[in-house]
Amino acid sequence: MNKGKLLGIDHGIKRIGIAVCDGLRLSVRELTVIRRRSRHEDFARINAIAQEEGVVGIVVGLPVNFDAPPDQQTQADTVRLWVDRLLDTTELPVILWNEQFSSEDAKALARQKRRKPTDPIDDLAARVILQSYIDSLHDGLVNDNVPPAAHD
């Protein structure tokens, strides 16, 4: 399995949650919540964090809704469009990952951490999404298509 840090993103209309895993892809920690401003500012902040953390790839949660009619615009469509635009600003590979149930898991994690009910949990949702992805990598359920870091 390739090594190198990955950035996890929980895309939201008002906020973007950010998490990162360690270089061995064993553990994940939440980093920050970005309050949405403009696409340009949001992408600049994400790319700055990616550079600061030395990540080799980005995992973005995809809110899959299997019950949506085929002709209906979904939140997943919005995230796919956002990722297409993100890809114009970075050379890092971006992986879309099913984020089903991440919000519920993030709420439980927030309670564990004794966060106030009014505090944002987007960073925790990003942590849950990224942890799910790296767990699937370790379990052999998904192929690792993120190249290793140049120094590995």
ChimeraX commands (.cxc) that place a marker at each C-alpha (Angstrom):
marker #1 position 0.00,0.00,0.00 radius 0.5
marker #1 position 1.19,3.49,-0.77 radius 0.5
marker #1 position 2.04,5.79,2.06 radius 0.5
marker #1 position 1.72,9.51,2.56 radius 0.5
marker #1 position -0.72,11.81,4.24 radius 0.5
marker #1 position -4.21,12.30,2.86 radius 0.5
marker #1 position -6.52,15.25,3.38 radius 0.5
marker #1 position -10.17,14.50,4.13 radius 0.5
marker #1 position -12.88,16.98,3.14 radius 0.5
marker #1 position -16.51,17.24,4.17 radius 0.5
marker #1 position -18.06,19.65,1.66 radius 0.5
marker #1 position -20.91,21.77,2.91 radius 0.5
marker #1 position -22.86,24.78,1.72 radius 0.5
marker #1 position -21.73,27.00,4.63 radius 0.5
marker #1 position -18.63,25.19,5.89 radius 0.5
marker #1 position -15.91,22.79,4.73 radius 0.5
marker #1 position -14.56,20.29,7.25 radius 0.5
marker #1 position -10.90,19.32,6.99 radius 0.5
marker #1 position -9.09,16.31,8.48 radius 0.5
marker #1 position -5.72,14.65,7.82 radius 0.5
marker #1 position -4.23,11.21,8.34 radius 0.5
marker #1 position -0.68,10.34,9.28 radius 0.5
marker #1 position 1.88,9.30,6.67 radius 0.5
marker #1 position 1.33,5.60,7.34 radius 0.5
marker #1 position -2.42,6.06,6.88 radius 0.5
marker #1 position -3.26,4.56,10.24 radius 0.5
marker #1 position -4.92,7.36,12.19 radius 0.5
marker #1 position -6.92,10.45,11.33 radius 0.5
marker #1 position -7.34,13.72,13.18 radius 0.5
marker #1 position -9.63,16.64,12.54 radius 0.5
marker #1 position -7.88,19.87,11.53 radius 0.5
marker #1 position -10.24,22.76,11.00 radius 0.5
marker #1 position -13.53,24.06,9.70 radius 0.5
marker #1 position -13.37,26.55,6.86 radius 0.5
marker #1 position -16.27,28.99,6.72 radius 0.5
marker #1 position -17.17,29.27,3.04 radius 0.5
marker #1 position -16.41,32.63,1.40 radius 0.5
marker #1 position -15.71,32.32,-2.31 radius 0.5
marker #1 position -14.57,29.42,-4.41 radius 0.5
marker #1 position -11.23,31.16,-4.97 radius 0.5
marker #1 position -10.63,31.76,-1.24 radius 0.5
marker #1 position -11.87,28.31,-0.23 radius 0.5
marker #1 position -9.63,26.52,-2.73 radius 0.5
marker #1 position -6.65,28.70,-1.79 radius 0.5
marker #1 position -7.14,27.77,1.88 radius 0.5
marker #1 position -7.55,24.06,1.10 radius 0.5
marker #1 position -4.43,24.06,-1.07 radius 0.5
marker #1 position -2.46,25.95,1.59 radius 0.5
marker #1 position -3.48,23.37,4.21 radius 0.5
marker #1 position -2.59,20.53,1.83 radius 0.5
marker #1 position 0.85,22.04,1.31 radius 0.5
marker #1 position 1.40,22.74,5.04 radius 0.5
marker #1 position 0.45,19.17,5.90 radius 0.5
marker #1 position 2.45,17.64,3.02 radius 0.5
marker #1 position -0.45,15.54,1.74 radius 0.5
marker #1 position -0.24,13.39,-1.39 radius 0.5
marker #1 position -3.96,13.18,-2.09 radius 0.5
marker #1 position -7.41,14.42,-1.14 radius 0.5
marker #1 position -10.48,12.39,-0.20 radius 0.5
marker #1 position -13.79,14.23,-0.56 radius 0.5
marker #1 position -17.00,12.88,0.93 radius 0.5
marker #1 position -19.72,12.23,-1.64 radius 0.5
marker #1 position -23.29,12.33,-0.27 radius 0.5
marker #1 position -24.82,9.49,-2.24 radius 0.5
marker #1 position -28.64,9.39,-2.29 radius 0.5
marker #1 position -29.82,6.17,-3.87 radius 0.5
marker #1 position -33.46,7.25,-3.59 radius 0.5
marker #1 position -33.11,10.40,-5.71 radius 0.5
marker #1 position -34.85,10.32,-9.10 radius 0.5
marker #1 position -32.33,10.14,-11.98 radius 0.5
marker #1 position -33.30,13.56,-13.37 radius 0.5
marker #1 position -33.09,15.36,-10.01 radius 0.5
marker #1 position -30.09,17.57,-9.14 radius 0.5
marker #1 position -28.60,16.11,-5.95 radius 0.5
marker #1 position -26.10,17.19,-3.36 radius 0.5
marker #1 position -23.74,14.60,-4.87 radius 0.5
marker #1 position -23.97,16.44,-8.23 radius 0.5
marker #1 position -23.05,19.68,-6.44 radius 0.5
marker #1 position -20.04,18.02,-4.79 radius 0.5
marker #1 position -18.89,16.50,-8.11 radius 0.5
marker #1 position -19.02,19.95,-9.75 radius 0.5
marker #1 position -17.14,21.48,-6.81 radius 0.5
marker #1 position -14.46,18.75,-7.06 radius 0.5
marker #1 position -14.12,19.41,-10.82 radius 0.5
marker #1 position -13.41,23.05,-9.98 radius 0.5
marker #1 position -11.03,22.07,-7.16 radius 0.5
marker #1 position -9.09,19.91,-9.62 radius 0.5
marker #1 position -8.39,23.05,-11.67 radius 0.5
marker #1 position -6.46,24.44,-8.69 radius 0.5
marker #1 position -4.39,21.44,-7.59 radius 0.5
marker #1 position -2.19,18.71,-9.01 radius 0.5
marker #1 position -3.09,16.39,-6.15 radius 0.5
marker #1 position -5.30,13.41,-6.97 radius 0.5
marker #1 position -8.82,13.69,-5.58 radius 0.5
marker #1 position -10.89,10.66,-4.61 radius 0.5
marker #1 position -14.66,10.81,-4.09 radius 0.5
marker #1 position -15.73,8.62,-1.16 radius 0.5
marker #1 position -19.26,7.68,-0.11 radius 0.5
marker #1 position -19.97,9.64,3.06 radius 0.5
marker #1 position -23.20,7.89,4.00 radius 0.5
marker #1 position -23.76,8.04,7.77 radius 0.5
marker #1 position -20.73,10.31,8.36 radius 0.5
marker #1 position -22.90,13.02,9.92 radius 0.5
marker #1 position -24.36,10.61,12.47 radius 0.5
marker #1 position -20.90,9.26,13.32 radius 0.5
marker #1 position -19.58,12.83,13.59 radius 0.5
marker #1 position -22.41,13.75,15.97 radius 0.5
marker #1 position -21.52,10.78,18.18 radius 0.5
marker #1 position -17.85,11.79,18.09 radius 0.5
marker #1 position -18.79,15.38,19.02 radius 0.5
marker #1 position -20.67,14.07,22.06 radius 0.5
marker #1 position -17.62,11.98,23.03 radius 0.5
marker #1 position -15.44,15.08,22.76 radius 0.5
marker #1 position -18.01,17.03,24.80 radius 0.5
marker #1 position -18.53,19.64,22.11 radius 0.5
marker #1 position -21.45,21.99,22.47 radius 0.5
marker #1 position -24.50,21.00,20.38 radius 0.5
marker #1 position -24.19,24.33,18.55 radius 0.5
marker #1 position -20.52,23.80,17.58 radius 0.5
marker #1 position -19.87,22.82,13.95 radius 0.5
marker #1 position -18.95,19.18,13.39 radius 0.5
marker #1 position -17.77,19.46,9.78 radius 0.5
marker #1 position -14.16,18.70,10.80 radius 0.5
marker #1 position -15.34,15.57,12.61 radius 0.5
marker #1 position -17.36,14.52,9.55 radius 0.5
marker #1 position -14.19,14.93,7.45 radius 0.5
marker #1 position -12.37,12.76,9.99 radius 0.5
marker #1 position -15.05,10.06,9.74 radius 0.5
marker #1 position -14.95,10.14,5.92 radius 0.5
marker #1 position -11.17,9.88,5.76 radius 0.5
marker #1 position -11.05,7.16,8.44 radius 0.5
marker #1 position -13.62,5.16,6.47 radius 0.5
marker #1 position -11.47,5.47,3.35 radius 0.5
marker #1 position -8.20,4.41,4.99 radius 0.5
marker #1 position -9.97,1.56,6.83 radius 0.5
marker #1 position -11.21,0.31,3.44 radius 0.5
marker #1 position -7.66,0.57,2.08 radius 0.5
marker #1 position -6.29,-1.52,4.95 radius 0.5
marker #1 position -9.10,-4.05,4.55 radius 0.5
marker #1 position -8.32,-4.40,0.84 radius 0.5
marker #1 position -11.81,-3.22,-0.13 radius 0.5
marker #1 position -10.52,-0.44,-2.38 radius 0.5
marker #1 position -7.45,0.00,-4.56 radius 0.5
marker #1 position -5.04,2.70,-3.54 radius 0.5
marker #1 position -4.78,4.97,-6.55 radius 0.5
marker #1 position -2.97,7.82,-4.81 radius 0.5
marker #1 position 0.70,7.87,-5.75 radius 0.5
marker #1 position 3.26,7.69,-2.93 radius 0.5
marker #1 position 4.94,10.84,-1.71 radius 0.5
marker #1 position 8.08,11.78,-3.61 radius 0.5
marker #1 position 10.24,11.18,-0.51 radius 0.5
marker #1 position 8.87,7.70,0.26 radius 0.5
marker link #1:1,2 radius 0.2
marker link #1:2,3 radius 0.2
marker link #1:3,4 radius 0.2
marker link #1:4,5 radius 0.2
marker link #1:5,6 radius 0.2
marker link #1:6,7 radius 0.2
marker link #1:7,8 radius 0.2
marker link #1:8,9 radius 0.2
marker link #1:9,10 radius 0.2
marker link #1:10,11 radius 0.2
marker link #1:11,12 radius 0.2
marker link #1:12,13 radius 0.2
marker link #1:13,14 radius 0.2
marker link #1:14,15 radius 0.2
marker link #1:15,16 radius 0.2
marker link #1:16,17 radius 0.2
marker link #1:17,18 radius 0.2
marker link #1:18,19 radius 0.2
marker link #1:19,20 radius 0.2
marker link #1:20,21 radius 0.2
marker link #1:21,22 radius 0.2
marker link #1:22,23 radius 0.2
marker link #1:23,24 radius 0.2
marker link #1:24,25 radius 0.2
marker link #1:25,26 radius 0.2
marker link #1:26,27 radius 0.2
marker link #1:27,28 radius 0.2
marker link #1:28,29 radius 0.2
marker link #1:29,30 radius 0.2
marker link #1:30,31 radius 0.2
marker link #1:31,32 radius 0.2
marker link #1:32,33 radius 0.2
marker link #1:33,34 radius 0.2
marker link #1:34,35 radius 0.2
marker link #1:35,36 radius 0.2
marker link #1:36,37 radius 0.2
marker link #1:37,38 radius 0.2
marker link #1:38,39 radius 0.2
marker link #1:39,40 radius 0.2
marker link #1:40,41 radius 0.2
marker link #1:41,42 radius 0.2
marker link #1:42,43 radius 0.2
marker link #1:43,44 radius 0.2
marker link #1:44,45 radius 0.2
marker link #1:45,46 radius 0.2
marker link #1:46,47 radius 0.2
marker link #1:47,48 radius 0.2
marker link #1:48,49 radius 0.2
marker link #1:49,50 radius 0.2
marker link #1:50,51 radius 0.2
marker link #1:51,52 radius 0.2
marker link #1:52,53 radius 0.2
marker link #1:53,54 radius 0.2
marker link #1:54,55 radius 0.2
marker link #1:55,56 radius 0.2
marker link #1:56,57 radius 0.2
marker link #1:57,58 radius 0.2
marker link #1:58,59 radius 0.2
marker link #1:59,60 radius 0.2
marker link #1:60,61 radius 0.2
marker link #1:61,62 radius 0.2
marker link #1:62,63 radius 0.2
marker link #1:63,64 radius 0.2
marker link #1:64,65 radius 0.2
marker link #1:65,66 radius 0.2
marker link #1:66,67 radius 0.2
marker link #1:67,68 radius 0.2
marker link #1:68,69 radius 0.2
marker link #1:69,70 radius 0.2
marker link #1:70,71 radius 0.2
marker link #1:71,72 radius 0.2
marker link #1:72,73 radius 0.2
marker link #1:73,74 radius 0.2
marker link #1:74,75 radius 0.2
marker link #1:75,76 radius 0.2
marker link #1:76,77 radius 0.2
marker link #1:77,78 radius 0.2
marker link #1:78,79 radius 0.2
marker link #1:79,80 radius 0.2
marker link #1:80,81 radius 0.2
marker link #1:81,82 radius 0.2
marker link #1:82,83 radius 0.2
marker link #1:83,84 radius 0.2
marker link #1:84,85 radius 0.2
marker link #1:85,86 radius 0.2
marker link #1:86,87 radius 0.2
marker link #1:87,88 radius 0.2
marker link #1:88,89 radius 0.2
marker link #1:89,90 radius 0.2
marker link #1:90,91 radius 0.2
marker link #1:91,92 radius 0.2
marker link #1:92,93 radius 0.2
marker link #1:93,94 radius 0.2
marker link #1:94,95 radius 0.2
marker link #1:95,96 radius 0.2
marker link #1:96,97 radius 0.2
marker link #1:97,98 radius 0.2
marker link #1:98,99 radius 0.2
marker link #1:99,100 radius 0.2
marker link #1:100,101 radius 0.2
marker link #1:101,102 radius 0.2
marker link #1:102,103 radius 0.2
marker link #1:103,104 radius 0.2
marker link #1:104,105 radius 0.2
marker link #1:105,106 radius 0.2
marker link #1:106,107 radius 0.2
marker link #1:107,108 radius 0.2
marker link #1:108,109 radius 0.2
marker link #1:109,110 radius 0.2
marker link #1:110,111 radius 0.2
marker link #1:111,112 radius 0.2
marker link #1:112,113 radius 0.2
marker link #1:113,114 radius 0.2
marker link #1:114,115 radius 0.2
marker link #1:115,116 radius 0.2
marker link #1:116,117 radius 0.2
marker link #1:117,118 radius 0.2
marker link #1:118,119 radius 0.2
marker link #1:119,120 radius 0.2
marker link #1:120,121 radius 0.2
marker link #1:121,122 radius 0.2
marker link #1:122,123 radius 0.2
marker link #1:123,124 radius 0.2
marker link #1:124,125 radius 0.2
marker link #1:125,126 radius 0.2
marker link #1:126,127 radius 0.2
marker link #1:127,128 radius 0.2
marker link #1:128,129 radius 0.2
marker link #1:129,130 radius 0.2
marker link #1:130,131 radius 0.2
marker link #1:131,132 radius 0.2
marker link #1:132,133 radius 0.2
marker link #1:133,134 radius 0.2
marker link #1:134,135 radius 0.2
marker link #1:135,136 radius 0.2
marker link #1:136,137 radius 0.2
marker link #1:137,138 radius 0.2
marker link #1:138,139 radius 0.2
marker link #1:139,140 radius 0.2
marker link #1:140,141 radius 0.2
marker link #1:141,142 radius 0.2
marker link #1:142,143 radius 0.2
marker link #1:143,144 radius 0.2
marker link #1:144,145 radius 0.2
marker link #1:145,146 radius 0.2
marker link #1:146,147 radius 0.2
marker link #1:147,148 radius 0.2
marker link #1:148,149 radius 0.2
marker link #1:149,150 radius 0.2
marker link #1:150,151 radius 0.2
marker link #1:151,152 radius 0.2
view
